[in-house]
Amino acid sequence: MQSLIAAVERLDPLSVSGRVAAVNGLLIEARGGLTRLSVGARAEIERRGVKPLPAEVVGFRDDRALLMPFGPVEGVAPGAEIFVKPEGASVRPTLAWRGRIVDAFGEAIDGKGPLPQGPAAYSLRAPPPAAHARGRVGSRLDLGVRSMNVFTTANRGQRLGVFAGSGVGKSVLLSMLAREAACDAVVVGLIGERGREVREFIEETLGEEGLARAVVVVATSDEPALKRRQAAYMTLAIAEYLRDQDQEVLCLMDSVTRFAMAQREIGLAAGEPPTTKGYTPTCFTELPKLLERAGPGPIRADGTEAGPITGLFTVLVDGDDHNEPIADAVRGILDGHIVMERAIAERGRFPAINVLKSISRTMPGNQSKGERDTVRQARQVMSAYANMEELIRIGAYRAGSDPLIDRAIQLNPAIEEFLRQDKEDATSLEDSFTLLDAILSANEGADAWAGPDR
C-alpha cells in the first residue's frame, strides 16, 4: 500500500504533450508543451503501424524540445503526437534477477520469461552517496587471479580500471573475476559490445557457474547511443539495489570508453562543442557521476553500513595510447589501474597484465610486512630484467656483471609461469603470496614454480 501511495504522489496532475516538428539526424524536435519538461524527461512518440518510440529530452532550442530516440526513427511523421511518461527512468530489481540477462530498460532478453518486479524503484541516474555519509573500504578482496591478488591487491569497495587495447583479453579477465572473486553477487555491464560476442561471453567465457550469481546488462554496438548510455546507468542501479540488500557486489563494466563514446554522440547531436579529441564537455562530467556510484556503501541512520560495490571498469585505449583523454580522466577518478599490454599477449602470456605499470592505491596498507617484502623483491627483479631484456635476448649481457640481473635472469621463467593463468584456474589470495614467496626463495628459478599445474 505504501508503494501505491508513493506512486500516486509522483503523478503530475498536469498532462503534458507535444508534436513532432522536425527530424534532424539523431534528433527529433518537438513543439508544444514539452518545453515545460526538464532534461532527462522520458516521452513516447506515436508511429504509424508500430509501437510508440521511447525517447528522452536531451536539450532545448528556442521554443522546441530536443529528443533522442531509443530506437530507429522509421515511422515517425511530422505532427506525430508525443506523450510524456509519468515515471522517470527507474528500475525495480529483485534478488531473483541473478542469473538473468537484461537490456538497457531492465527487460529480460534471455528467453526465460518476464522478470519479477521489486517494490522499490531505483533511479538510473541516482547521485553517488555523499562522501561524509559513506563507509571506508573494507577488508581485502580475493579476486582469484594471481597477478592481481599480489601486485594490485584490492579491498572491498575499491574501484579499479582495466586499461587495454582491443583484443588483448579484457573480457576473459572479467569472466575470471566474475567466476572466482569472493563476493555475493556480480553485475556485468556489456556496453557497446559486438553482437556476436554476447552469447559467447555468457555461455563460454562466463559459463553457468559465473552466470548463476550474476546479472548481465547488454547493449550492443548497433543500438542507439542513448540505449548504450542507459545500459551503463542500469548496471549501477542494479548494483545499488543489491548493495542495499547487504550483498557484497562486484560490478564489472566493459567498457567505460564506449559509454563515453555514446555520451559524445548525444552531446554532439544536442549541439555541444567538441573539445579534447572530439569529446564533448559532458563526457568528462558524466564519468565521475557514473564511477563514483561504485564504492563503499552509505551509512544508514541506525549506524549500519550497506554492502560495498567493488568496481572493475575496462577502458579501451585508442591505438594502445594509455594517455588518451578518456583513459587519463578515468585513471584520475578510480582507486587504481591495471594495464594490459599487447606485447605481452603476443608472446602468449595471459592475462596480459604488465604488473610493473599497474597499481592499487590501497596498497601497501592492505598487506602484511612479509607480503610487502615479497612484492618489493618481485618488482625489483622484474624491473631489472625488463631494463636489460634486449641485451639479454641478443646475448650481449655477460653473466656475473651484476648480481641482481643474474638473479632476475634465473627467476624470470618461474615468475612468468606465476603470472600466466588459464581462465579455468583460480588461486586464492593467500596461496598467491605463498607461491611467489617460494619462487623468490628458491635457488634455481627453473625449479621454483610449484603452481597448480604441477
DAGIBEL-V635448 format. One record per helix or strand of 2 or more residues. SS is the DSSP state (a for helix, b for strand). FROM is the first residue (numbers start at 1). TO is the last residue. If there is no record, write none. Layout:
BEGIN
ss-><SS;SS>
from-><FROM;FROM>
to-><TO;TO>
END
This chain:
BEGIN
ss-><a;b;b;a;b;b;b;b;b;a;b;b;a;b;a;b;b;a;b;a;b;a;b;a;a;a;b;b;a;a;b;a;b;a;a;a;a>
from-><2;17;27;33;42;53;64;81;90;95;100;122;131;140;146;154;159;170;185;195;214;225;249;256;276;281;298;309;318;325;336;342;359;369;403;429;445>
to-><10;24;32;36;45;61;69;84;91;97;102;123;133;141;151;155;164;180;193;212;220;244;254;269;278;291;299;316;320;333;340;346;360;393;419;441;447>
END
